[in-house]
Amino acid sequence: MKEEKFILEGLVTQSFPNGMFRVRLDNENIVLGYISGNIRRNFIRILPGDRVKIELSRYDLTKGRIIYRLPHKKDSNDND
């Protein structure tokens, strides 16, 4: 049976070289996230301030893989 993974949402707070990011999860934990191959292959840009979905192993809750960048929410004040 495959290992169960936790999928959580968080906010990217800091960017490091080689596709590594510091992510503050919704439960206020800070983890080190790296981008998955699918995001790297499709040239999806992740910047500080973006909301992402991150996949954590139950064995190491300090590192995770960023699997999805969530779309930005439109403010009601925007006239775009």
N, C-alpha and C positions, 0 to 999 in steps of 0.2 A: 504494500500500500504506500502511496506517495505521502510525503511529509505535508502536514497541514500548515498553511501559512496564514498569518493575520494580514488583512488588508485594511489600512487606516488612511485617513486623510490628514494633510498637514500643510503648513506654509513654509516655503523655502525662505530661509533667512540669510544664508551666506553661500557664496559660490567658491569652489576650489578648483584647481587644475584637474584635467583628465575626467571631467564629467562627474565630479563629486560635489555634493551639496549638504549643507546643514539644514535639517528640516525640523521645525517645531510642530509636533503632532497636536491634534485637538485636545488630547488629554494632558497637555503641557510637558510631555517628555521631549527631549532633544535627541535626534538620531542622525547618523551619517548616512546619506543616501547616495547611491550611484545610479546612473541612468541605464535602463535596460537596452538590449540590443535593438529592439524594435523602434524605440525612440531615437537611438543613434542612427539607425539605418534610414529613417524617414526625415532626418535633419530637423527634428522638433526642438525649438529653442526653449530652454528653461532658464528663467532669470529670477533673482531674488524678488520676492513679492508674489510669485505664482503659487497657486494652490495645486497640490499634486496628490495622487493616490500612491501609497508606498506599501510594499509587500515585505513583511518582517518574518523571519524564521522564529520558531518558538525557542530555539537553542541560543540565539544571540539577538537580544532585543535592542542592541545599540547600533546595528547596521541594517540597512534595508535596500531594496531595489525599487527605484521609481518606475512605475509601470504606466502612468497616465497623467497628463497635465489637464487639469480641469479648466473649462472655459471661464472667462471673466464674466462676472455678473454685471449687467447694465444697471446703473443707478437710475432712479426715477427722474432725476434732474437732467440727465443726458438728453440732448436733442438730436442724436445721430439718426 
